Amino acid sequence: MKKNQRTISGEIEDKILALYSHGNSYSQIADLIEDIYGVVFSKGAISAVTDKIIPMLQEWKTRPLEEVYPFIFLDAIHYKVREDGHYISKAFYTVLVVGIDGEKEILGLYLNESEDAKF
């Protein structure tokens, strides 16, 4: 990037978003981008790129749903998460549906303290 340049190429933005979606931290992303392209990015610059997906997430959260889904799958994966200085187990729920047209779709992703029927 040139001095005072405010935008970066779409290729680099796509790479940053792909790395972010795979769970890489801002520091890891900065290191990988530097290794690949030889360009140094600050955490703030990477944050500005990743913040662009927030409106897309809001749009996905408020999208209209079908009235009927023939198949609904619920699953929980347990992860150890560090909280208040110690590790605890949390359940990450995925709600997957198959529509009338046979297409799979993720309806939601939810985090809970544990796996239980009430949630």
JOMO-V545502 format. One record per pair of residues at least 24 apart in sequence whose C-alpha atoms are under 6 Angstrom apart, sorted by the first residue. I is the first residue (numbers start at 1). J is the second residue. Records with the same first field share a line. If there is no record, write none. Layout:
BEGIN
I->J, J
END
This chain:
BEGIN
69->99
71->97, 98
72->96, 97
90->114
91->115
END
